[in-house]
């Protein structure tokens, strides 16, 4: 692999960074809000799944005693 000097490396980074499409403030805000909403929904879902499984396991363990 060819060695690249630090100045050339920085030029390559700047060139690649100019190709990046950055999100607008509105897009970033909407995406952030959607992630927070989905995290809340999934946490509630897993709360109910956990409580349901705990109840089922508790009932199974009561049968044996």
C-alpha positions in Angstrom: 0.0 0.0 0.0 1.3 3.4 -0.9 2.3 5.8 1.8 0.4 9.1 2.0 1.9 12.2 3.6 -0.2 14.1 6.2 -0.9 17.1 3.9 -2.2 14.8 1.1 -4.3 12.9 3.7 -5.9 16.1 4.9 -6.7 17.1 1.3 -8.3 13.7 0.7 -10.4 14.1 3.8 -11.6 17.6 2.8 -12.4 16.3 -0.7 -14.5 13.4 0.7 -16.2 15.7 3.3 -17.3 18.0 0.4 -19.2 15.0 -1.1 -21.3 14.4 2.1 -24.9 15.5 2.0 -25.6 17.0 5.5 -29.2 17.0 6.8 -31.0 20.3 7.4 -31.9 21.5 10.9 -35.5 20.4 10.2 -34.5 16.9 9.0 -32.3 16.5 12.1 -35.0 17.6 14.4 -37.7 15.4 12.9 -35.4 12.4 13.0 -34.5 13.0 16.6 -38.1 13.3 17.6 -39.0 10.1 15.7 -36.1 8.2 17.4 -37.4 9.4 20.9 -40.9 8.4 20.1 -39.9 4.9 18.8 -37.7 4.4 21.9 -40.6 5.3 24.2 -42.9 2.9 22.3 -40.4 0.1 22.3 -39.7 0.6 26.0 -43.4 0.3 26.8 -43.7 -2.8 24.6 -40.8 -4.5 26.3 -42.3 -3.5 29.7 -45.5 -5.4 28.9 -43.6 -8.4 27.4 -41.4 -8.6 30.6 -44.4 -8.3 32.9 -46.3 -10.9 30.9 -43.4 -13.4 30.9 -42.7 -12.8 34.6 -46.4 -13.5 35.3 -46.3 -16.7 33.3 -43.1 -17.9 34.9 -44.5 -17.1 38.4 -47.6 -19.2 37.6 -45.5 -22.1 36.4 -43.4 -22.0 39.5 -46.5 -21.9 41.7 -47.7 -25.2 40.2 -44.6 -27.0 41.4 -44.9 -25.9 45.0 
